[in-house]
């Protein structure tokens, strides 16, 4: 199974022991403020199981992220094949969700850079996309930090009603060429 390592982090396949910490994270209103709702233990376990299965099927996905020093689970970062009815789909997206205890110390961009490297060097992607609700400035900041640009193709998320406060989403992109220049 694929494992990616950075200076401080390990991106790896999920373990059942991650599920409890993940459920705590997805029940945290602060973590979930840019998602439609917090998740119950059952919903969280179902999501973690689905993510784990996709990694088993594809060899890659939204990897569990742990601190290298302590092996503490802190969230997920990784890649997903996106084929929803949104601009430019289908495409490979990059995404992240970390426990609020680990915000503000650069873990999301650090792990995301490892995922981008995998996307461009191992999967040979020509571009990777990311999207979030337009009001999610922290996530947009991570996108910018890793070299992505807002391609100005905002859209209504197909899984949210048109009157939902989080329906408007922005789309970011980084090409393989842009990534190479930013890491040179």
Contact map, one row per residue, 1 for C-alpha under 8 A:
1110000000011000000000000000000000000000000000000000000000100000000000000000000000000000000000000000000000000000000000000000000000000000000000000000000000000000000000000000000000000000
1111000000011000000000000000000000000000000000000000000000110000000000000000000000000000000000000000000000000000000000000000000000000000000000000000000000000000000000000000000000000000
1111100001111000000000000000000000000000000000000000000000000000000000000000000000000000000000000000000000000000000000000000000000000000000000000000000000000000000000000000000000000000
0111110001110000000000000000000000000000000000000000000000000000000000000000000000000000000000000000000000000000011000000000000000000000000000000000000000000000000000000000000000000000
0011111111100000000000000000000000000000000000000000000000000000000000000000000000000000000000000000000000000000010000000000000000000000000000000000000000000000000000000000000000000000
0001111111000000000000000000000000000000000000000000000000000000000000000000000000000000000000000000000000000110010000000000000000000000000000000000000000000000000000000000000000000000
0000111110000000000000000000000000000000000000000000000000000000000100000000000000000000000000000000000000000000000000000000000000000000000000000000000000000000000000000000000000000000
0000111111000000000000000000000000000000000000000000000000000000001110000000000000000000000000000000000000000000000000000000000000000000000000000000000000000000000000000000000000000000
0000111111100000000000000000000000000000000000000000000000000000111100000000000000000000000000000000000000100010000000000000000000000000000000000000000000000000000000000000000000000000
0011110111110000000000000000000000000000000000000000000000000000111100000000000000000000000000000000000000000000000000000000000000000000000000000000000000000000000000000000000000000000
0011100011111000000000000000000000000000000000000000000000000011110000000001100000000000000000000000000000000010000000000000000000000000000000000000000000000000000000000000000000000000
1111000001111100000000000000000000000000000000000000000000000011100000000000000000000000000000000000000000000000000000000000000000000000000000000000000000000000000000000000000000000000
1110000000111110000000000000000000000000000000000001001000000011000000000000000000000000000000000000000000000000000000000000000000000000000000000000000000000000000000000000000000000000
0000000000011111010000000000000000000000000000010001000000000011000000000000000000000000000000000000000000000000000000000000000000000000000000000000000000000000000000000000000000000000
0000000000001111111000000000000000000000000000000000000000000000000000000000000000000000000000000000000000000000000000000000000000000000000000000000000000000000000000000000000000000000
0000000000000111111000000000000000000000000000000000000000000000000000000000000000000000000000000000000000000000000000000000000000000000000000000000000000000000000000000000000000000000
0000000000000011111110000000000000000000000000000000000000000000000000000000000000000000000000000000000000000000000000000000000000000000000000000000000000000000000000000000000000000000
0000000000000111111111000000000000000000000000000000000000000001000000001000000000000000000000000000000000000000000000000000000000000000000000000000000000000000000000000000000000000000
0000000000000011111111100000000000000000000110010000000000000000000000000000000000000000000000000000000000000000000000000000000000000000000000000000000000000000000000000000000000000000
0000000000000000111111110000000000000000100000000000000000000000000000000000000000000000000000000000000000000000000000000000000000000000000000000000000000000000000000000000000000000000
0000000000000000111111111000000000000000000000000000000000000000000000001100000000000000000000000000000000000000000000000000000000000000000000000000000000000000000000000000000000000000
0000000000000000011111111100000000000000000100010000000000000000000000000010000000000000000000000000000000000000000000000000000000000000000000000000000000000000000000000000000000000000
0000000000000000001111111110000000000011100110000000000000000000000000000000000000000000000000000000000000000000000000000000000000000000000000000000000000000000000000000000000000000000
0000000000000000000111111111000000000000000000000000000000000000000000000000000000000000000000000000000000000000000000000000000000000000000000000000000000000000000000000000000000000000
0000000000000000000011111111001000000000000000000000000000000000000000000010000000000000000000000111000000000000000000000000000000000000000000000000000000000000000000000000000000000000
0000000000000000000001111111101100000111000100000000000000000000000000000000000000000000000000000000000000000000000000000000000000000000000000000000000000000000000000000000000000000000
0000000000000000000000111111101100000111100000000000000000000000000000000000000000000000000000000000000000000000000000000000000000000000000000000000000000000000000000000000000000000000
0000000000000000000000011111111100000100000000000000000000000000000000000000000000000000000000000000000000000000000000000000000000000000000000000000000000000000000000000000000000000000
0000000000000000000000000111111110000100000000000000000000000000000000000000000000000000000000000000000000000000000000000000000000000000000000000000000000000000000000000000000000000000
0000000000000000000000000001111110000000000000000000000000000000000000000000000000000000000000000001000000000000000000000000000000000000000000000000000000000000000000000000000000000000
0000000000000000000000001111111111000000000000000000000000000000000000000000000000000000000000001111000000000000000000000000000000000000000000000000000000000000000000000000000000000000
0000000000000000000000000111111111111100000000000000000000000000000000000000000000000000000000000000000000000000000000000000000000000000000000000000000000000000000000000000000000000000
0000000000000000000000000000111111111000000000000000000000000000000000000000000000000000000000000000000000000000000000000000000000000000000000000000000000000000000000000000000000000000
0000000000000000000000000000001111110000000000000000000000000000000000000000000000000000000000000000000000000000000000000000000000001011000000000000000000000000000001000000000000000000
0000000000000000000000000000000111111100000000000000000000000000000000000000000000000000000000000000000000000000000000000000000000000000000000000000000000000000000001000000000000000000
0000000000000000000000000000000111111100000000000000000000000000000000000000000000000000000000000000000000000000000000000000000000000000000000000000000000000000000001000000000000000000
0000000000000000000000000000000110111110000000000000000000000000000000000000000000000000000000000000000000000000000000000000000000000000000000000000000000000000000000000000000000000000
0000000000000000000000000111100100111111000000000000000000000000000000000000000000000000000000000000000000000000000000000000000000000000000000000000000000000000000000000000000000000000
0000000000000000000000100110000000001111111100000000000000000000000000000000000000000000000000000000000000000000000000000000000000000000000000000000000000000000000000000000000000000000
0000000000000000000000100110000000000111111100000000000000000000000000000000000000000000000000000000000000000000000000000000000000000000000000000000000000000000000000000000000000000000
0000000000000000000100100010000000000011111110000000000000000000000000000000000000000000000000000000000000000000000000000000000000000000000000000000000000000000000000000000000000000000
0000000000000000000000000000000000000011111111000000000000000000000000000000000000000000000000000000000000000000000000000000000000000000000000000000000000000000000000000000000000000000
0000000000000000000000000000000000000011111111100000000000000000000000000000000000000000000000000000000000000000000000000000000000000000000000000000000000000000000000000000000000000000
0000000000000000001001100100000000000011111111110000000000000000000000000000000000000000000000000000000000000000000000000000000000000000000000000000000000000000000000000000000000000000
0000000000000000001000100000000000000000111111111000000000000000000000000000000000000000000000000000000000000000000000000000000000000000000000000000000000000000000000000000000000000000
0000000000000000000000000000000000000000011111111100000000000000000000000000000000000000000000000000000000000000000000000000000000000000000000000000000000000000000000000000000000000000
0000000000000000000000000000000000000000001111111110000000000000000000000000000000000000000000000000000000000000000000000000000000000000000000000000000000000000000000000000000000000000
0000000000000100001001000000000000000000000111111111000000000000000000000000000000000000000000000000000000000000000000000000000000000000000000000000000000000000000000000000000000000000
0000000000000000000000000000000000000000000011111111100000000000000000000000000000000000000000000000000000000000000000000000000000000000000000000000000000000000000000000000000000000000
0000000000000000000000000000000000000000000001111111110000000000000000000000000000000000000000000000000000000000000000000000000000000000000000000000000000000000000000000000000000000000
0000000000000000000000000000000000000000000000111111111000001100000000000000000000000000000000000000000000000000000000000000000000000000000000000000000000000000000000000000000000000000
0000000000001100000000000000000000000000000000011111111100000000000000000000000000000000000000000000000000000000000000000000000000000000000000000000000000000000000000000000000000000000
0000000000000000000000000000000000000000000000001111111110000000000000000000000000000000000000000000000000000000000000000000000000000000000000000000000000000000000000000000000000000000
0000000000000000000000000000000000000000000000000111111111111000000000000000000000000000000000000000000000000000000000000000000000000000000000000000000000000000000000000000000000000000
0000000000001000000000000000000000000000000000000011111111111110000000000000000000000000000000000000000000000000000000000000000000000000000000000000000000000000000000000000000000000000
0000000000000000000000000000000000000000000000000001111111110000000000000000000000000000000000000000000000000000000000000000000000000000000000000000000000000000000000000000000000000000
0000000000000000000000000000000000000000000000000000111111100000000000000000000000000000000000000000000000000000000000000000000000000000000000000000000000000000000000000000000000000000
0000000000000000000000000000000000000000000000000000011111111000000000000000000000000000000000000000000000000000000000000000000000000000000000000000000000000000000000000000000000000000
1100000000000000000000000000000000000000000000000000011111111000000000000000000000000000000000000000000000000000000000000000000000000000000000000000000000000000000000000000000000000000
0100000000000000000000000000000000000000000000000000011101111110000000000000011000000000000000000000000000000000000000000000000000000000000000000000000000000000000000000000000000000000
0000000000000000000000000000000000000000000000000010011001111110000000000000011100000000000000000000000000000000000000000000000000000000000000000000000000000000000000000000000000000000
0000000000000000000000000000000000000000000000000010001000011111000000000001111100000000000000110000000000000000000000000000000000000000000000000000000000000000000000000000000000000000
0000000000111100000000000000000000000000000000000000001000011111100000000001111000000000000000000000000000000000000000000000000000000000000000000000000000000000000000000000000000000000
0000000000111100010000000000000000000000000000000000000000000111110000001111100000000000000000000000000000000000000000000000000000000000000000000000000000000000000000000000000000000000
0000000011110000000000000000000000000000000000000000000000000011111000001111100000000000000000000000000000000010000000000000000000000000000000000000000000000000000000000000000000000000
0000000011100000000000000000000000000000000000000000000000000001111101111110000000000000000000000000000000000000000000000000000000000000000000000000000000000000000000000000000000000000
0000000111000000000000000000000000000000000000000000000000000000111111111100000000000000000000000000000000000000000000000000000000000000000000000000000000000000000000000000000000000000
0000001111000000000000000000000000000000000000000000000000000000011111110000000000000000000000000000000000000000000000000000000000000000000000000000000000000000000000000000000000000000
0000000100000000000000000000000000000000000000000000000000000000001111100000000000000000000000000000000000000000000000000000000000000000000000000000000000000000000000000000000000000000
0000000000000000000000000000000000000000000000000000000000000000011111110000000000000000000000000000000000000000000000000000000000000000000000000000000000000000000000000000000000000000
0000000000000000000000000000000000000000000000000000000000000000011111111000000000000000000000000000000000000000000000000000000000000000000000000000000000000000000000000000000000000000
0000000000000000000000000000000000000000000000000000000000000000011101111100000000000000000000000000000000000000000000000000000000000000000000000000000000000000000000000000000000000000
0000000000000000010010000000000000000000000000000000000000000001111000111110000000000000000000000000000000000000000000000000000000000000000000000000000000000000000000000000000000000000
0000000000000000000010000000000000000000000000000000000000000001111000011111000000000000000000000110010000000000000000000000000000000000000000000000000000000000000000000000000000000000
0000000000000000000001001000000000000000000000000000000000000001110000001111100000000000000000011110000000000000000000000000000000000000000000000000000000000000000000000000000000000000
0000000000100000000000000000000000000000000000000000000000000111100000000111110000000000000000011100000000000000000000000000000000000000000000000000000000000000000000000000000000000000
0000000000100000000000000000000000000000000000000000000000000111100000000011111000000000000001111100000000010011001000000000000000000000000000000000000000000000000000000000000000000000
0000000000000000000000000000000000000000000000000000000000011110000000000001111100000000000001110000000000000011001000000000000000000000000000000000000000000000000000000000000000000000
0000000000000000000000000000000000000000000000000000000000011110000000000000111110000000000111100000000000000000001000100000000000000000000000000000000000000000000000000000000000000000
0000000000000000000000000000000000000000000000000000000000001100000000000000011111000000000111100000000000000000000000000000000000000000000000000000000000000000000000000000000000000000
0000000000000000000000000000000000000000000000000000000000000000000000000000001111100000011110000000000000000000000000000000000000000000000000000000000000000000000000000000000000000000
0000000000000000000000000000000000000000000000000000000000000000000000000000000111110000111110000000000000000000000000000000000000000000000000000000000000000000000000000000000000000000
0000000000000000000000000000000000000000000000000000000000000000000000000000000011111100111000000000000000000000000000000000000000000000000000000000000000000000000000000000000000000000
0000000000000000000000000000000000000000000000000000000000000000000000000000000001111100110000000000000000000000000000000000000000000000000000000000000000000100000000000000000000000000
0000000000000000000000000000000000000000000000000000000000000000000000000000000000111110100000000000000000000000000000000000000000000000000000000000000000000100000000000000000000000000
0000000000000000000000000000000000000000000000000000000000000000000000000000000000111111100000000000000000000000000000000000000000000000000000000000000000101100000000000000000000000000
0000000000000000000000000000000000000000000000000000000000000000000000000000000000001111100000000000000000000000000000000000000000000000000000000000000010100000000000000000000000000000
0000000000000000000000000000000000000000000000000000000000000000000000000000000000000111111000000000000000000000000000000000000000000000000000000000000000000000000000000000000000000000
0000000000000000000000000000000000000000000000000000000000000000000000000000000001111111111000000000000000000000000000000000000000000000000000000000000000000000000000000000000000000000
0000000000000000000000000000000000000000000000000000000000000000000000000000000011110001111100000000000000000000000000000000000000000000000000000000000000000000000000000000000000000000
0000000000000000000000000000000000000000000000000000000000000000000000000000000011100001111110000000000000000000000000000000000110000000000000000000000000000000000000000000000000000000
0000000000000000000000000000000000000000000000000000000000000000000000000000001111000000011111000000000000000000000000000000101110000000000000000000000000000000000000000000000000000000
0000000000000000000000000000000000000000000000000000000000000000000000000000001111000000001111100000000000000000000000000000000111100000000000000000000000000000000000000000000000000000
0000000000000000000000000000000000000000000000000000000000000000000000000000111100000000000111110000000000000001001100000000000111000000000000000000000000000000000000000000000000000000
0000000000000000000000000000000000000000000000000000000000000100000000000000111100000000000011111000000000000001000000000000000001000000000000000000000000000000000000000000000000000000
0000000000000000000000000000000000000000000000000000000000000100000000000011110000000000000001111100000000010001000000000000000000000000000000000000000000000000000000000000000000000000
0000000000000000000000000000001000000000000000000000000000000000000000000011100000000000000000111110000000000000000000000000000000000000000000000000000000000000000000000000000000000000
0000000000000000000000001000001000000000000000000000000000000000000000000111100000000000000000011111011000010000000000000000000000000000000000000000000000000000000000000000000000000000
0000000000000000000000001000001000000000000000000000000000000000000000000110000000000000000000001111111000000000000000000000000000000000000000000000000000000000000000000000000000000000
0000000000000000000000001000011000000000000000000000000000000000000000000000000000000000000000000111111000000000000000000000000000000000000000000000000000000000000000000000000000000000
0000000000000000000000000000000000000000000000000000000000000000000000000000000000000000000000000011111000000000000000000000000000000000000000000000000000000000000000000000000000000000
0000000000000000000000000000000000000000000000000000000000000000000000000100000000000000000000000111111110100000000000000000000000000000000000000000000000000000000000000000000000000000
0000000000000000000000000000000000000000000000000000000000000000000000000000000000000000000000000111111111110000000000000000000000000000000000000000000000000000000000000000000000000000
0000000000000000000000000000000000000000000000000000000000000000000000000000000000000000000000000000011111100000000000000000000000000000000000000000000000000000000000000000000000000000
0000000000000000000000000000000000000000000000000000000000000000000000000000000000000000000000000000011111100000000000000000000000000000000000000000000000000000000000000000000000000000
0000000000000000000000000000000000000000000000000000000000000000000000000000000000000000000000000000001111111100000000000000000000000000000000000000000000000000000000000000000000000000
0000000010000000000000000000000000000000000000000000000000000000000000000000000000000000000000000000011111111110000000000000000000000000000000000000000000000000000000000000000000000000
0000000000000000000000000000000000000000000000000000000000000000000000000000100000000000000000010100001001111111000000000000000000000000000001000000000000000000000000000000000000000000
0000000000000000000000000000000000000000000000000000000000000000000000000000000000000000000000000000000001111111100000000000000000000000000001101100000000000000000000000000000000000000
0000010000000000000000000000000000000000000000000000000000000000000000000000000000000000000000000000000001111111110000000000000000000000000000000000000000000000000000000000000000000000
0000010010100000000000000000000000000000000000000000000000000000100000000000110000000000000000000000000000111111111000000000000000000000000000000000000000000000000000000000000000000000
0000000000000000000000000000000000000000000000000000000000000000000000000000110000000000000001110000000000011111111100000000000000000000000000000100000000000000000000000000000000000000
0000000000000000000000000000000000000000000000000000000000000000000000000000000000000000000000000000000000001111111110000000000000000000000000000100000000000000000000000000000000000000
0001110000000000000000000000000000000000000000000000000000000000000000000000000000000000000000000000000000000111111111000000000000000000000000000000000000000000000000000000000000000000
0001000000000000000000000000000000000000000000000000000000000000000000000000111000000000000001000000000000000011111111100000000000000000000000000000000000000000000000000000000000000000
0000000000000000000000000000000000000000000000000000000000000000000000000000000000000000000001000000000000000001111111110000000100000000000000000000000000000000000000000000000000000000
0000000000000000000000000000000000000000000000000000000000000000000000000000000000000000000000000000000000000000111111111100000000000000000000000000000000000000000000000000000000000000
0000000000000000000000000000000000000000000000000000000000000000000000000000000000000000000000000000000000000000011111111110000000000000000000000000000000000000000000000000000000000000
0000000000000000000000000000000000000000000000000000000000000000000000000000001000000000000000000000000000000000001111111111100100000000000000000000000000000000000000000000000000000000
0000000000000000000000000000000000000000000000000000000000000000000000000000000000000000000000000000000000000000000111111111111000000000000000000000000000000000000000000000000100000000
0000000000000000000000000000000000000000000000000000000000000000000000000000000000000000000000000000000000000000000011111111100000000000000000000000000000000000000000000000000000000000
0000000000000000000000000000000000000000000000000000000000000000000000000000000000000000000000000000000000000000000011111111000000000000000000000000000000000000000000000000000000000000
0000000000000000000000000000000000000000000000000000000000000000000000000000000000000000000000000000000000000000000001111111100000000000000000000000000000000000000000000000000000000000
0000000000000000000000000000000000000000000000000000000000000000000000000000000000000000000000000000000000000000000000111111110000000000000000000000000000000000000000000000000000000000
0000000000000000000000000000000000000000000000000000000000000000000000000000000000000000000100000000000000000000000000111011111100000000000000000000000000000000000000000000000100000000
0000000000000000000000000000000000000000000000000000000000000000000000000000000000000000000000000000000000000000000000010001111100000000000000000000000000000000000000000000001100000000
0000000000000000000000000000000000000000000000000000000000000000000000000000000000000000000100000000000000000000000000010000111110000000000000000000000000000000000000000000111100000000
0000000000000000000000000000000000000000000000000000000000000000000000000000000000000000001111000000000000000000000100100000111111000000000000000000000000000000000000000000111000000000
0000000000000000000000000000000000000000000000000000000000000000000000000000000000000000001111000000000000000000000000000000001111100000000000000000000000000000000000000011110000000000
0000000000000000000000000000000000000000000000000000000000000000000000000000000000000000000011100000000000000000000000000000000111110000000000100000000000000000000000000011100000000000
0000000000000000000000000000000000000000000000000000000000000000000000000000000000000000000010000000000000000000000000000000000011111000000000000000000000000000000000001111000000000000
0000000000000000000000000000000000000000000000000000000000000000000000000000000000000000000000000000000000000000000000000000000001111101001100000000000000000000000000001110000000000000
0000000000000000000000000000000001000000000000000000000000000000000000000000000000000000000000000000000000000000000000000000000000111111000000000000000000000000000001111100000000000000
0000000000000000000000000000000000000000000000000000000000000000000000000000000000000000000000000000000000000000000000000000000000011111100000000000000000000000000001011100000000000000
0000000000000000000000000000000001000000000000000000000000000000000000000000000000000000000000000000000000000000000000000000000000001111100000000000000000000000000001000000000000000000
0000000000000000000000000000000001000000000000000000000000000000000000000000000000000000000000000000000000000000000000000000000000011111111100000000000000000000000000000000000000000000
0000000000000000000000000000000000000000000000000000000000000000000000000000000000000000000000000000000000000000000000000000000000000111111110000000000000000000000000000000000000000000
0000000000000000000000000000000000000000000000000000000000000000000000000000000000000000000000000000000000000000000000000000000000000001111111000000000000000000000000000000000000000000
0000000000000000000000000000000000000000000000000000000000000000000000000000000000000000000000000000000000000000000000000000000000010001111111100000000000000000000000000000000000000000
0000000000000000000000000000000000000000000000000000000000000000000000000000000000000000000000000000000000000000000000000000000000010001111111110000000000000000000000000000000000000000
0000000000000000000000000000000000000000000000000000000000000000000000000000000000000000000000000000000000000000000000000000000000000000111111111000000000000000000000000000000000000000
0000000000000000000000000000000000000000000000000000000000000000000000000000000000000000000000000000000000011000000000000000000000000000011111111100000000000000000000000000000000000000
0000000000000000000000000000000000000000000000000000000000000000000000000000000000000000000000000000000000001000000000000000000001000000001111111111100000000000000000000001000000000000
0000000000000000000000000000000000000000000000000000000000000000000000000000000000000000000000000000000000000000000000000000000000000000000111111111100000000000000000000000000000000000
0000000000000000000000000000000000000000000000000000000000000000000000000000000000000000000000000000000000001000000000000000000000000000000011111111000000000000000000000000000000000000
0000000000000000000000000000000000000000000000000000000000000000000000000000000000000000000000000000000000001001100000000000000000000000000001111111000000000000000000000000000000000000
0000000000000000000000000000000000000000000000000000000000000000000000000000000000000000000000000000000000000000000000000000000000000000000000111111100000000000000000000000010001100100
0000000000000000000000000000000000000000000000000000000000000000000000000000000000000000000000000000000000000000000000000000000000000000000000111111110000000000000000000001110000000000
0000000000000000000000000000000000000000000000000000000000000000000000000000000000000000000000000000000000000000000000000000000000000000000000110011111000000000000000000001110000000000
0000000000000000000000000000000000000000000000000000000000000000000000000000000000000000000000000000000000000000000000000000000000000000000000000001111110000000000000000111100000000000
0000000000000000000000000000000000000000000000000000000000000000000000000000000000000000000000000000000000000000000000000000000000000000000000000000111110000000000000000011100000000000
0000000000000000000000000000000000000000000000000000000000000000000000000000000000000000000000000000000000000000000000000000000000000000000000000000011111000000000000000111000000000000
0000000000000000000000000000000000000000000000000000000000000000000000000000000000000010000000000000000000000000000000000000000000000000000000000000011111100000000000000110000000000000
0000000000000000000000000000000000000000000000000000000000000000000000000000000000000000000000000000000000000000000000000000000000000000000000000000000111110000000000011110000000000000
0000000000000000000000000000000000000000000000000000000000000000000000000000000000000110000000000000000000000000000000000000000000000000000000000000000011111000000000011100000000000000
0000000000000000000000000000000000000000000000000000000000000000000000000000000000000000000000000000000000000000000000000000000000000000000000000000000001111101010000111000000000000000
0000000000000000000000000000000000000000000000000000000000000000000000000000000000000100000000000000000000000000000000000000000000000000000000000000000000111111000000111000000000000000
0000000000000000000000000000000000000000000000000000000000000000000000000000000000011100000000000000000000000000000000000000000000000000000000000000000000011111100000000000000000000000
0000000000000000000000000000000000000000000000000000000000000000000000000000000000000000000000000000000000000000000000000000000000000000000000000000000000001111100000000000000000000000
0000000000000000000000000000000000000000000000000000000000000000000000000000000000000000000000000000000000000000000000000000000000000000000000000000000000011111110101100000000000000000
0000000000000000000000000000000000000000000000000000000000000000000000000000000000000000000000000000000000000000000000000000000000000000000000000000000000000111111100100000000000000000
0000000000000000000000000000000000000000000000000000000000000000000000000000000000000000000000000000000000000000000000000000000000000000000000000000000000010001111100100000000000000000
0000000000000000000000000000000000000000000000000000000000000000000000000000000000000000000000000000000000000000000000000000000000000000000000000000000000000000111110100000000000000000
0000000000000000000000000000000000000000000000000000000000000000000000000000000000000000000000000000000000000000000000000000000000000000000000000000000000000001111111100000000000000000
0000000000000000000000000000000000000000000000000000000000000000000000000000000000000000000000000000000000000000000000000000000000000000000000000000000000000000001111110000000000000000
0000000000000000000000000000000001110000000000000000000000000000000000000000000000000000000000000000000000000000000000000000000000001110000000000000000000000001000111111000000000000000
0000000000000000000000000000000000000000000000000000000000000000000000000000000000000000000000000000000000000000000000000000000000001000000000000000000000011001111111111000000000000000
0000000000000000000000000000000000000000000000000000000000000000000000000000000000000000000000000000000000000000000000000000000000001100000000000000000001111000000011111100000000000000
0000000000000000000000000000000000000000000000000000000000000000000000000000000000000000000000000000000000000000000000000000000000111100000000000000000001111000000001111110000000000000
0000000000000000000000000000000000000000000000000000000000000000000000000000000000000000000000000000000000000000000000000000000000111100000000000000010111100000000000011111000000000000
0000000000000000000000000000000000000000000000000000000000000000000000000000000000000000000000000000000000000000000000000000000011110000000000000000011111000000000000001111100000000000
0000000000000000000000000000000000000000000000000000000000000000000000000000000000000000000000000000000000000000000000000000000011100000000000100001111100000000000000000111110000000000
0000000000000000000000000000000000000000000000000000000000000000000000000000000000000000000000000000000000000000000000000000001111000000000000000001111000000000000000000011111000000000
0000000000000000000000000000000000000000000000000000000000000000000000000000000000000000000000000000000000000000000000000000001110000000000000000011100000000000000000000001111101100000
0000000000000000000000000000000000000000000000000000000000000000000000000000000000000000000000000000000000000000000000000000011100000000000000000000000000000000000000000000111111100000
0000000000000000000000000000000000000000000000000000000000000000000000000000000000000000000000000000000000000000000000010000111000000000000000000000000000000000000000000000011111110000
0000000000000000000000000000000000000000000000000000000000000000000000000000000000000000000000000000000000000000000000000000000000000000000000000000000000000000000000000000001111111000
0000000000000000000000000000000000000000000000000000000000000000000000000000000000000000000000000000000000000000000000000000000000000000000000000010000000000000000000000000011111111100
0000000000000000000000000000000000000000000000000000000000000000000000000000000000000000000000000000000000000000000000000000000000000000000000000010000000000000000000000000011111111110
0000000000000000000000000000000000000000000000000000000000000000000000000000000000000000000000000000000000000000000000000000000000000000000000000000000000000000000000000000000111111111
0000000000000000000000000000000000000000000000000000000000000000000000000000000000000000000000000000000000000000000000000000000000000000000000000000000000000000000000000000000011111111
0000000000000000000000000000000000000000000000000000000000000000000000000000000000000000000000000000000000000000000000000000000000000000000000000010000000000000000000000000000001111111
0000000000000000000000000000000000000000000000000000000000000000000000000000000000000000000000000000000000000000000000000000000000000000000000000000000000000000000000000000000000111111
0000000000000000000000000000000000000000000000000000000000000000000000000000000000000000000000000000000000000000000000000000000000000000000000000000000000000000000000000000000000011111
